Amino acid sequence: MDIPSCRMVLMQVVRLALQIDITNMKKEFYVGYHLGSQVLYVSLKNIHGEIENVTFEKEMSWSFTWRYVNDKFEAFLDTKPTLSHLKGKFFHVWDGNN
């Protein structure tokens, strides 16, 4: 599943990580970055454990292109009942470099 960039929010402070998360990240980063790829971890919850909804106001602040991409993403989620809980939600991003 490809998440559009407009739906991702960079976390300024990395969430409190579970030890298994740290162990898995170390495994991924020991060999360094691979050309054309990067490991990103996404969570529905922000650093405070809250889930943030995509609001109409936020959508209207995006360019036409991002709104189009977002609409395609929402349509994709509509085809996957097991992913319906992701509709209208932001994804909070943290990566192994943090």
Legacy VTK file of the C-alpha trace (Angstrom):
# vtk DataFile Version 3.0
C-alpha trace
ASCII
DATASET POLYDATA
POINTS 98 float
0.000 0.000 0.000
1.409 3.401 -0.968
0.471 6.217 1.410
0.338 9.655 -0.243
2.777 12.169 1.205
-0.063 14.591 1.934
-1.375 12.105 4.507
1.953 11.755 6.341
2.985 13.952 9.236
6.631 14.083 10.316
6.942 13.420 14.020
9.320 15.908 15.592
9.820 13.637 18.578
9.976 9.909 18.072
7.397 7.970 20.076
8.487 5.820 22.964
9.644 2.750 21.097
9.269 -0.852 22.092
12.543 -2.750 22.336
11.500 -5.005 19.446
11.010 -1.892 17.259
14.538 -0.745 18.046
15.957 -4.201 17.374
14.189 -4.403 14.019
15.351 -0.920 13.048
18.945 -1.791 13.861
18.709 -4.806 11.558
17.406 -2.611 8.729
20.050 0.088 9.142
23.150 -2.041 9.697
23.483 -2.482 5.953
22.765 1.196 5.263
20.308 2.704 2.864
19.551 0.998 -0.401
19.396 3.142 -3.498
15.803 4.146 -4.123
14.415 2.908 -0.828
14.144 3.987 2.753
12.597 2.347 5.780
9.828 4.448 7.276
7.622 3.507 10.162
4.117 4.943 10.187
1.606 5.031 12.980
-1.946 6.309 13.227
-1.063 7.727 16.637
1.029 10.812 17.271
3.552 11.194 20.085
0.674 11.765 22.528
-1.117 8.582 21.476
-3.841 10.491 19.628
-5.300 9.696 16.213
-5.685 12.732 13.949
-8.408 12.965 11.319
-7.974 14.638 7.945
-10.223 17.692 8.117
-11.974 19.479 5.275
-9.922 22.601 6.043
-6.671 20.651 5.782
-7.723 19.069 2.492
-8.588 22.480 1.071
-5.075 23.695 1.941
-3.608 21.051 -0.395
-3.031 21.626 -4.088
-5.376 20.074 -6.654
-2.788 17.346 -7.278
-2.623 16.313 -3.616
-6.421 16.305 -3.342
-6.573 14.076 -6.432
-3.978 11.677 -4.988
-5.798 11.665 -1.652
-9.102 10.847 -3.383
-7.443 7.919 -5.180
-6.033 6.684 -1.859
-9.464 6.900 -0.211
-10.979 5.004 -3.180
-8.325 2.305 -2.755
-9.181 2.017 0.944
-12.852 1.624 -0.021
-11.927 -1.546 -1.923
-10.228 -3.096 1.106
-12.661 -3.582 4.008
-9.798 -4.592 6.315
-8.228 -1.148 5.780
-11.387 0.906 6.336
-10.097 2.119 9.714
-7.405 4.077 7.830
-9.888 6.236 5.929
-9.603 9.934 6.707
-6.649 9.502 9.041
-3.183 11.037 9.079
-0.145 8.779 9.345
2.649 9.859 11.655
6.078 9.080 10.289
9.325 8.229 11.997
12.352 6.592 10.533
15.427 4.703 11.659
17.629 7.803 11.621
15.721 9.253 14.549
LINES 1 99
98 0 1 2 3 4 5 6 7 8 9 10 11 12 13 14 15 16 17 18 19 20 21 22 23 24 25 26 27 28 29 30 31 32 33 34 35 36 37 38 39 40 41 42 43 44 45 46 47 48 49 50 51 52 53 54 55 56 57 58 59 60 61 62 63 64 65 66 67 68 69 70 71 72 73 74 75 76 77 78 79 80 81 82 83 84 85 86 87 88 89 90 91 92 93 94 95 96 97
